[in-house]
């Protein structure tokens, strides 16, 4: 018997929210969703893309993802399913906006910081995660995790450049 809450990858909204099925990898789908963005962000880094060019993309995808998350959760009687990983893609993208180095290890620092904040969810991230009930609640905690990761990266980079380099 088929579970009525089981999503189908044949639906475009499921395909989008799961990053083309990456969210259905059984172990650590959030980490895999983040990893999936690394080649794209690395390409932007190598091409020396100004971060402000990614901002409109992040805003539009955040809005679309929030409404699609709300729709899918209501349709399938779900609450913040783990297979929705577009939020991780958005969060690591927000963290990338703060990146100042173009070497791969900078991207790895951003990745590690973002995953830390996304998993640990210190205040106010945990508050947003628990208290925003709309589909935006699925997305916004990762956006804020990306902000935290980017700010901590920037602080660490500043300290390193001014005191150790």
Secondary structure as a PSIPRED ss2 file (coil, helix, strand):
# PSIPRED VFORMAT (PSIPRED V4.0)

   1 X C   1.000  0.000  0.000
   2 X C   1.000  0.000  0.000
   3 X C   1.000  0.000  0.000
   4 X C   1.000  0.000  0.000
   5 X C   1.000  0.000  0.000
   6 X C   1.000  0.000  0.000
   7 X C   1.000  0.000  0.000
   8 X C   1.000  0.000  0.000
   9 X C   1.000  0.000  0.000
  10 X C   1.000  0.000  0.000
  11 X C   1.000  0.000  0.000
  12 X H   0.000  1.000  0.000
  13 X H   0.000  1.000  0.000
  14 X H   0.000  1.000  0.000
  15 X H   0.000  1.000  0.000
  16 X H   0.000  1.000  0.000
  17 X H   0.000  1.000  0.000
  18 X C   1.000  0.000  0.000
  19 X C   1.000  0.000  0.000
  20 X C   1.000  0.000  0.000
  21 X C   1.000  0.000  0.000
  22 X H   0.000  1.000  0.000
  23 X H   0.000  1.000  0.000
  24 X H   0.000  1.000  0.000
  25 X C   1.000  0.000  0.000
  26 X C   1.000  0.000  0.000
  27 X C   1.000  0.000  0.000
  28 X C   1.000  0.000  0.000
  29 X H   0.000  1.000  0.000
  30 X H   0.000  1.000  0.000
  31 X H   0.000  1.000  0.000
  32 X H   0.000  1.000  0.000
  33 X H   0.000  1.000  0.000
  34 X H   0.000  1.000  0.000
  35 X H   0.000  1.000  0.000
  36 X H   0.000  1.000  0.000
  37 X H   0.000  1.000  0.000
  38 X H   0.000  1.000  0.000
  39 X H   0.000  1.000  0.000
  40 X H   0.000  1.000  0.000
  41 X H   0.000  1.000  0.000
  42 X H   0.000  1.000  0.000
  43 X H   0.000  1.000  0.000
  44 X H   0.000  1.000  0.000
  45 X H   0.000  1.000  0.000
  46 X H   0.000  1.000  0.000
  47 X C   1.000  0.000  0.000
  48 X C   1.000  0.000  0.000
  49 X C   1.000  0.000  0.000
  50 X C   1.000  0.000  0.000
  51 X C   1.000  0.000  0.000
  52 X H   0.000  1.000  0.000
  53 X H   0.000  1.000  0.000
  54 X H   0.000  1.000  0.000
  55 X H   0.000  1.000  0.000
  56 X H   0.000  1.000  0.000
  57 X H   0.000  1.000  0.000
  58 X H   0.000  1.000  0.000
  59 X H   0.000  1.000  0.000
  60 X H   0.000  1.000  0.000
  61 X H   0.000  1.000  0.000
  62 X H   0.000  1.000  0.000
  63 X H   0.000  1.000  0.000
  64 X H   0.000  1.000  0.000
  65 X H   0.000  1.000  0.000
  66 X H   0.000  1.000  0.000
  67 X H   0.000  1.000  0.000
  68 X H   0.000  1.000  0.000
  69 X H   0.000  1.000  0.000
  70 X H   0.000  1.000  0.000
  71 X H   0.000  1.000  0.000
  72 X H   0.000  1.000  0.000
  73 X H   0.000  1.000  0.000
  74 X H   0.000  1.000  0.000
  75 X H   0.000  1.000  0.000
  76 X H   0.000  1.000  0.000
  77 X C   1.000  0.000  0.000
  78 X C   1.000  0.000  0.000
  79 X C   1.000  0.000  0.000
  80 X C   1.000  0.000  0.000
  81 X C   1.000  0.000  0.000
  82 X C   1.000  0.000  0.000
  83 X C   1.000  0.000  0.000
  84 X C   1.000  0.000  0.000
  85 X C   1.000  0.000  0.000
  86 X H   0.000  1.000  0.000
  87 X H   0.000  1.000  0.000
  88 X H   0.000  1.000  0.000
  89 X H   0.000  1.000  0.000
  90 X H   0.000  1.000  0.000
  91 X H   0.000  1.000  0.000
  92 X H   0.000  1.000  0.000
  93 X H   0.000  1.000  0.000
  94 X H   0.000  1.000  0.000
  95 X H   0.000  1.000  0.000
  96 X H   0.000  1.000  0.000
  97 X C   1.000  0.000  0.000
  98 X C   1.000  0.000  0.000
  99 X C   1.000  0.000  0.000
 100 X C   1.000  0.000  0.000
 101 X C   1.000  0.000  0.000
 102 X C   1.000  0.000  0.000
 103 X C   1.000  0.000  0.000
 104 X H   0.000  1.000  0.000
 105 X H   0.000  1.000  0.000
 106 X H   0.000  1.000  0.000
 107 X H   0.000  1.000  0.000
 108 X H   0.000  1.000  0.000
 109 X H   0.000  1.000  0.000
 110 X H   0.000  1.000  0.000
 111 X H   0.000  1.000  0.000
 112 X H   0.000  1.000  0.000
 113 X H   0.000  1.000  0.000
 114 X H   0.000  1.000  0.000
 115 X H   0.000  1.000  0.000
 116 X H   0.000  1.000  0.000
 117 X H   0.000  1.000  0.000
 118 X H   0.000  1.000  0.000
 119 X H   0.000  1.000  0.000
 120 X H   0.000  1.000  0.000
 121 X C   1.000  0.000  0.000
 122 X C   1.000  0.000  0.000
 123 X C   1.000  0.000  0.000
 124 X C   1.000  0.000  0.000
 125 X H   0.000  1.000  0.000
 126 X H   0.000  1.000  0.000
 127 X H   0.000  1.000  0.000
 128 X H   0.000  1.000  0.000
 129 X H   0.000  1.000  0.000
 130 X H   0.000  1.000  0.000
 131 X H   0.000  1.000  0.000
 132 X C   1.000  0.000  0.000
 133 X C   1.000  0.000  0.000
 134 X C   1.000  0.000  0.000
 135 X C   1.000  0.000  0.000
 136 X H   0.000  1.000  0.000
 137 X H   0.000  1.000  0.000
 138 X H   0.000  1.000  0.000
 139 X H   0.000  1.000  0.000
 140 X H   0.000  1.000  0.000
 141 X H   0.000  1.000  0.000
 142 X H   0.000  1.000  0.000
 143 X H   0.000  1.000  0.000
 144 X H   0.000  1.000  0.000
 145 X H   0.000  1.000  0.000
 146 X H   0.000  1.000  0.000
 147 X H   0.000  1.000  0.000
 148 X H   0.000  1.000  0.000
 149 X H   0.000  1.000  0.000
 150 X H   0.000  1.000  0.000
 151 X H   0.000  1.000  0.000
 152 X H   0.000  1.000  0.000
 153 X H   0.000  1.000  0.000
 154 X H   0.000  1.000  0.000
 155 X H   0.000  1.000  0.000
 156 X H   0.000  1.000  0.000
 157 X H   0.000  1.000  0.000
 158 X H   0.000  1.000  0.000
 159 X H   0.000  1.000  0.000
 160 X H   0.000  1.000  0.000
 161 X H   0.000  1.000  0.000
 162 X H   0.000  1.000  0.000
 163 X H   0.000  1.000  0.000
 164 X C   1.000  0.000  0.000
 165 X C   1.000  0.000  0.000
